[in-house]
């Protein structure tokens, strides 16, 4: 900006002060909204008691012998068939007493560290999709390139706090996929990484890679949480071998398990919100109990992903009133047991359109009103989880950044009230040129990421692009910049040598 001349003590040139910068911090958010209740407190207690009865009387099918042995040693009754485990309420109560209420998580850089606890607010983009899509390349099976690109985009936005397995890189064999995905996360991002819980050999490989890349001793690695996994139960009432192994492996290593029953009303769960949440709560309590039996004090997040199905087709539906209500109920149960917890947004739409935006935002507000600690599938998720869209990820980030703005305190001091500004403007005037406006116009308001606020004529002259087209330009521009994280090259080379060695030895097939 050019200087200007000013009188006073002779004419002299004075450079203007640099324009003020908008101060934003999206890295450590606290949920500013009071929690909303779906059920009265006596009904929450009734659901909790019903879940305990499900575990004690009906039981849970546990397919891993080691997990059944842990349950038995803790006092559970193993049915005659050898797989049904009946868990007494005293075991559950002991597990809830030992599970931590606050979980510090160490990322690759200290300013990316997180604390998972009630009241915190952590966002992830969509995860676990077999397909990727964008306007340039179309819908396709997820690839290694897609995975790396989504990691770069997640790294680019502070409002996304954890790296999820955004898409499955299907061009990478399953016995080598854990090497590829973790190497991409560690070299392209300094945020909290995800590790697949797909059998002990893969988990141990991944822990070793992460430990050595971070330059940690075994003791240092086990004494703090440096990564996380997602544990899904097989509803109704089944805990399979890889998931049970994952719970045990992560618990013993002191790493975070986010426990997430996936209960769809009318399909693998009762058709009512209360019934589906009762099943989800029971399955989550069973998994929490196993983790605490493996290591008391193991870091676990309570979770749920409960919505309904389209009863005409059987397809999952998201962003529905039932999805919203289930999130509220799960939040009440999470507060009842006192643990940090995970919920999810998401959409069943087939492309990045108005339906996709409405469903994702409605599901997101269910999470916010429910007080969720971690919100998964908050950006990019389509087709009920079959696809993650590059354009939708950018469009959804607009909403997440606006939510993050709501988390910041709004000042109302003398300068903000602005009696001087009010005195400057006569009735019928305008505030464009007041001192208050001139001092703040470059930094006072949130600047949209993808939204277009120009009038119709200006928008038309600029090419009349819709939101998806503008989003394409944004993600392409970010990827064109290349990786932005400084990497210790010696450790990266050491990690790649480890991958090459393990690949030559045959990798680590997922156990099932």
N, C-alpha and C positions, 0 to 999 in steps of 0.2 A: 504494500500500500504506500502511495506517495506521501511525502511529508507535506505539511502546510505551514504557512507563515502566521506568526502571532505577535501582536504588539506587547510592549511591557519591558522597560529597560533597554529599548532599542529593538529594531526589527531583527529577528533571528529565525533560523529554520529549526523546527523541532519535529522529530519523527514521532508519529502517533504511537501510542502504546499498542502492543500486539492485541488482536481481538481476543476477548476472553474465551477460554475453552470450556465446553460443557463437561462438568465433572460427573462421570457415571461409574458405578461399580456394580456390575452384575454378578460378581464372583461369589459373594457370600450373602445370600438372600434370606430374609425372614418373612414368613407368611403374615401379611398385615390384616388378613380378614378373620373375623371371629368365626369359629367353627359352627357349622349348621347341623342340626340334629334331624334325623329322619324319624327315629323311634324315641319314645319316652325311656327314661333310664331303667325302669323296671323291665321293659322289653329287651333292652340290651343285656341286662343280667340274665333274662330268660334264654336268650340266644346263646350266651356263653355257657350256661348250665346245660342246654341241650347239646352243644358241641362236646362238652365233657362226657355226657351220657353216650353220645355216638362213639367216642373213643373207648369208653370203658365197656359198654355193652355190645355194640356192633363191631367195633374194632377196625383196624386198617390192615390192608394186605401189603406186606413188606417183602419184596422179592430178594433182597440181599441178605445172605446168611449172617454176615458180620453185623449188619444193622439189627437183625433179630436178636443176636447174642447180646448186643448192647442194651436193647430194650429189656431182655430177660434179666440181665444182671442188675438193671435198675428197678426191677420189681414188676415188670409187665407180665401178663399171662399169654403164653403162646398156645393157640388152639391146636387141636389134634391134627389138623391138616398140615401143620408146620409153617404156615405162611401168615395166617391171621394173627395180628398182635392186638391185645386188649390192654389199653394204657389207662391206669388208674389216675384219678384226678390229683392225687398227692404228688405223682410224678410230674404232671403238667405244672402244678403250682411251684414245685421246686425248680423246674426249668425256667419258668417265668421270673422267679426270684433271682436266678443267677445270670440271666441274659442282660447285657448292658443297656442302659437307657440312652447312652450317648456314645457314638462310635467315631473317634478321630480317624481320618483316612489320609494317608500320605501319598500325594501325587508325585509326578516327576519333578515339579518345581514347587517351592513352598507357597507361592501365591495361589497355587491351584489346590492346596489342601482343603479338605472338606470335613465337616463334623455332621454326621447323620444323627439327628435327634429330633424329638418333637418340636415343632416350630420352625425348623429349618426348611428351606425350599430349594430343591435340586431338580434340574431338568435334564432329560436325555432326549435325543431324537428317536425316531422309530427304530425298531430292532427286530432281528430274527427273520427278515423277509427272504424268500427264495428268489425274488425278482427285483430288478431296478428298472426305472423308467425316467426318460426325459424327452423334451421336445425334439432334440437333435438326433438321438440314437434309438428312440422308441423303447417299447417294453421288451425286456430280455432277461434270461437267467442271470442272476447276480454273478459277477466275476471278481477276480482279484483286483483288477483295475477299479471297478466300482467300489470295492471295499476301501481301497487306499484313498480314493477321492472323497468318500464320505468321512473318513477319518480327518482328512485335511479340512473339510468344511466344518466339521464339529469343532476342530481346534480353532477355527477362525472367529468363533462367536463366544464371548465370555458367558453368555446366558445359557449355554450348554456346558454342563459341569463334569460329565462322565462320558467315557467312550463306550458305546454299546456295540454288539455285533450287528451293525446296521443291516447288512445283507450277507447271505451265505455265499462265499466265493466258490461257486460250483465247478470252476475250472481247476481248482486245487483239490487233490485227492484227500479224502477224509482222514487218512492216517498221517497226513502232513499239514492239514489245514490249521491246526493250532499253532504251528511254527510260523506260518505265514501271517496269520491275523495278529499275533502278539508282536512280531517283528515290525509290522506296519504301525501298530499303536505306539510302540516305544520310540520309533525313529521319526514319526510324523506328528506326535503330540506329547505334551507334558501333563495331560490330564489323567485322572484315575482310570486305569485300564481294566478291561473285562477279560476274564479267562473262562473258557468253556469247561463245564463240569461233565466231561464225556469219558469217564473212566480214569482210574488212578494213574496209569502210565502217562496219559496226556497231561493231567494236572501236575504231576511231579516234574515233567519236562518244562512246563510253563513256569512253575515256581522257580526252578533253577535258572531259567533264562532271565526272569525278572530280577531275581536276587543278584545275579552277577552283573546285569546291566546297570542296576542301581548302585553297585559297589557295596553290597551289604554282607555282613556275616550271617550265618544261620540264626544266631540269637537275635540280631537286629531285625531280620526279616520276620521272625515269628513273634516279636514283641510289639509289632504295629501292623495295621491293615494297609497293604500296599496295592490291593486289587480287590475285585469282587466277582461274584458269579450270580446267575439266576437259577434258582431251583424251582422247577415246576412239578407239582404232583400230577398224577394221572387220575383225574376225577372220573368216577367217584371212588374215593377211599383206597387208592393204590399209590405206593411209593416204589418206583422201579429201581433197577440196579444202578445205572449211571447216576441218577439223582441222589440216591442214598449214599453212594460212594462220594459224590461231590460234597454232600453235607459233612460227612466224616472228615474228608481230606481238608476242606477249607476250615472246619472248626479246629482241627488239630494244628493247623498252620497259623491260626489267628487271623485268617482272612474272611472277608464279609460274604455271607450268603444272604441274598435277597429272596425270600421264600414266597412263591407266587402260585397258589392254586389258580387254575384257569377254569372257571365254572360258568358255563353258559346255561341260563335259565331255560328249562324245557328240553334240554339235550342231555348233557352230562351232570345236570343239577336240577333240583326241584324247580318248578315253573314260577314260584313266587320269589320275590326279593328276599323275604325273611328265610325261606327254606334254602335258597342258593347260598346266602351268606352264612347260614349255620354250617353247611357242608364245607364251604371255603375256610371258615374259622377252625373247624375241627381238623382239617388237613394241615393248615398252617401250624396249629398247636402241636400236632404230631411231629412235624418236621423240626420245629423249634426244640422240642423235647429231645429228639435224636441228636441234634447238634450239641445241646448242653450235656448229654450223656457222654458224647465223644470228648468234650472238653468244657467243663463248667466255665462260664464267662465268655464263651465263643461269641463273636459279633454276628448278630442276625438281625435282619429287618423283617418284620411282619409284612405280609403283602396280600393283595387280592387282585384278580382281574376278572370281575364278574359283570356280565352283561346278558342280554337276551339273544335269542335267535329269531330269524324271520320264520314264523310258523308255517308259511306257505312253501318255503324252499329248504329250510333247515340251515341256511347260511347265517354266520354270526352277524350281529348288528351292533354298531357302536355309536356313541353320541346320542343315545336314546334317553328318554326320561328314566327308563329302568336302569340303564347304565349309570346315570347321574345319582339315582337313589341308592344303588348298590355301593357307590363310592362313599356316600354320606354314612351309610350303615357301617361300612368297613372302618371309616374314621372313628366312629363311636366305639367300636370294639378295640381298635388300636389304643385309643385313650383309656379304655377300661383296663387293658393289660399293661399300659404304660410304655410301649415300645415304639421306636421309629418305624415308619411304615411306607410302603410303596403302593401307588395306584397308577392308573394309566388313562390317557386320552385315546385317540384313534378314530378311524373312519372306515366305513365299508364302501365308500364311493370308489368308482373305477378310474377316475381321473381327477386332476386338480381343478375342481369346479366349485360352485356354490354349495353343493351338498357336502363336499369334502371339508370346506371351511366351516360350515355350520356344525357338522358332527364333531370335528376335532375341537372346536372352541367350546361346544356344549360339554363334551367330555372333560375338557381341561378345567372348566369352571366347577364341575363336580369334584375334581381333585382339590382345587383351591378351597372350595367351601367345606370340604371334608378335612382339611388340614394335612394333606399328604406330605411326607418328607421328601420322597423321590417320586417324580412324575415321569414315567416312561412313555414312549410313543407320542411325545409332545410335539414332534415336527416331522412331517414327511410321510407318515404312514397311510397307506391306501389299501383297498380291497380286503379289509379285515386282517391285514398283516401279510398278505401275499406279495406286496410291492412297497418299496420306498421310492418316492419321487424326488428328484433333484429340485424341481420347481416348487413343489409343495413344501419341501423343507425350508426353502427361503421364505415363502409366503407365511408359513407358520411361525418362523422366527420373528416376524413383525409383531405378532401377538405376544410371544414370550417376552420380547423386549419391552413392550408396553406394560405387561404385568410386572416386570422387574422395575419399571419406573414407579409403579404403584407401591412397591416395597420401600422406596426411599421416603424419608421424612420430607414433608412440605413445610417450608418455613413461613412464619407469619409475624416476623419482627417489624420494627418501624420501617425499615427499608422496603420490606415487601408490601406492607399496608400502603405506603406511598402517599402520605398526605401532601407532600410537595408536588407530586405528579397530579394529584387531584386539583390542587390549587392552580397549576399551570394552565389548565384547560377550562375555557369558558363553557357554559351550557351550549350544547349543539356542536362542540368542537370535536377534535380527535386526539388520540394519544400517540400517534406515530412518531412525533418529534419531541416528546417530553424527554427530560434528562434520564428518567428511569428507563424508558423504552430504549433510548440510544445506548445506554450502558449494558443492556441485557438482551437486545434483540438477536444476537448471534448465539446465545447460549441458553436462553430461558426455556425453550420448548424442545421436546423430543423431535429429532429429525427422522422422518420415516425411512425405513430401509428399502421397501419396494413400493409402497403406496404412492400414487400420483395425485397431487393436490392442485395442479394447474387447472385453469378453466378449459372448457371443451375446445376452443379454438387453438390455444397453445398446445394442448395435448395432440390435437389432430395434425398440426404443423410439424410436430416432433416425430410423427410416424404412427400415431394412434395405436400404440402397443398396449396389449392387455397385461394384467398382472403376471401371468405365466411367462410371457415374452420378456418382460422386464426382469423377472427372476432368473431366466436363462442367462441373460447378460451378466447378472451378479455372480452366479456360481461359476460361469466360465471365466470371469475376470479373476476371481479368487484362486481358482485352480491354476490359472496361467502364471500367477505369482510364484508358484512352487512352494515347497516346504518352508515353514517359518521357524522351526524349532532347531536350536543349536544342539548338536549331537556329539557326544564323546566318540570320536571315530575309532579309537582303539577298542572301546567296549562294544561298539557296533560290529567291528570286524570279528571280535571274539564271539559274539552272539551268532553271527553268520557262520563261523567255523563250527560252532556247536550244532547248528541246524544241519549243516552239510554232513557232519559226522553221524548225527542221529538219522538223517535221511538214508545214508548209505547202510545203516544198520537195520533199516526197515521201518523207521518211524514208530508210531504208537497208535495202532488201530483203536477206535472207540470200543469200549466194552459194552455189551448189552445182555 
